[in-house]
Amino acid sequence: RERGGEAERVMFLPNGIDVEAEAPGTAPEPDEWPRDELRSRLGLRPEEKVFMYAGNHGPANDLSQIIAAAEALKGEPGIRFVLMGEGVEKKRLQQSALERGLDNVLFLPAVPKSEVGRYLSCADGFLICLKDIPLYEGALPNKLFDYLLQDKPIITTVPGELQTFLESRKLGLYGNMKEKGERYLPAVLLRIARGEYERPEVTGTELVRTAFSRKVQAEQLMHIVENLFKN
């Protein structure tokens, strides 16, 4: 459009998720554990506020920010960090947490996609970390939609589109270890742990079902294609 394309000839369908396959609340399998029991099995105390990252532990994810934030908050006994997944950076991150004496960080292995939802249910907030480079300023990562279905605050270290997406809808906040003041990542996490944030008018689940469901997007695409043939 900026280069002169006709607006009515340009359609945008964003990233999305298969809601029917991912949505929580379906009847659990016999071997599944309720949230409180799963938290207990993982060593997470009932009173702890748990911030979780679930996904790849790679160079692009910049998870060292979580380790740094955990070190800054290790004097806060009610806050715990959980990093779930695998990747080339995982051993280095584990070693870093060990060297810093961080008992507020728990590393979990990757789990099958079908089990991700119930592990996410253990958290009180979620983290989306990416390197602070221009490439990622327009990103809406896949894990965003998994997180939204849990209706918990989401903290992103990425300025740009994701920050705007979350803050304009009151679904989360931006924070970074490089920032000062209220945008400093540990300060943001502490504020959320204390419940000092605005609640959204439209929940993450509602938003995903109405705007980011692949079923809805498929219907929108079909409508676009049908109109093309009609015209």
Rosetta blueprint (number, residue, H / E / L):
1 R L
2 E L
3 R L
4 G L
5 G L
6 E L
7 A H
8 E H
9 R H
10 V L
11 M L
12 F L
13 L L
14 P L
15 N L
16 G L
17 I E
18 D L
19 V H
20 E H
21 A H
22 E H
23 A L
24 P L
25 G L
26 T L
27 A L
28 P L
29 E L
30 P L
31 D L
32 E L
33 W L
34 P L
35 R H
36 D H
37 E H
38 L H
39 R H
40 S H
41 R H
42 L L
43 G L
44 L L
45 R L
46 P L
47 E L
48 E L
49 K E
50 V E
51 F E
52 M E
53 Y E
54 A E
55 G L
56 N L
57 H L
58 G L
59 P H
60 A H
61 N H
62 D L
63 L L
64 S H
65 Q H
66 I H
67 I H
68 A H
69 A H
70 A H
71 E H
72 A H
73 L L
74 K L
75 G L
76 E L
77 P L
78 G L
79 I E
80 R E
81 F E
82 V E
83 L E
84 M E
85 G L
86 E L
87 G L
88 V L
89 E L
90 K H
91 K H
92 R H
93 L H
94 Q H
95 Q H
96 S H
97 A H
98 L H
99 E H
100 R L
101 G L
102 L L
103 D L
104 N L
105 V E
106 L E
107 F E
108 L E
109 P L
110 A L
111 V L
112 P L
113 K H
114 S H
115 E H
116 V H
117 G H
118 R H
119 Y H
120 L H
121 S L
122 C L
123 A L
124 D L
125 G E
126 F E
127 L E
128 I E
129 C L
130 L L
131 K L
132 D L
133 I L
134 P H
135 L H
136 Y H
137 E H
138 G H
139 A L
140 L L
141 P L
142 N L
143 K H
144 L H
145 F H
146 D H
147 Y H
148 L H
149 L L
150 Q L
151 D L
152 K L
153 P L
154 I E
155 I E
156 T E
157 T L
158 V L
159 P L
160 G L
161 E H
162 L H
163 Q H
164 T H
165 F H
166 L H
167 E H
168 S H
169 R L
170 K L
171 L L
172 G E
173 L E
174 Y E
175 G L
176 N E
177 M L
178 K L
179 E L
180 K L
181 G H
182 E H
183 R H
184 Y E
185 L H
186 P H
187 A H
188 V H
189 L H
190 L H
191 R H
192 I H
193 A H
194 R L
195 G L
196 E L
197 Y L
198 E L
199 R L
200 P L
201 E L
202 V L
203 T L
204 G H
205 T H
206 E H
207 L H
208 V H
209 R H
210 T H
211 A H
212 F L
213 S E
214 R H
215 K H
216 V H
217 Q H
218 A H
219 E H
220 Q H
221 L H
222 M H
223 H H
224 I H
225 V H
226 E H
227 N H
228 L H
229 F H
230 K H
231 N L
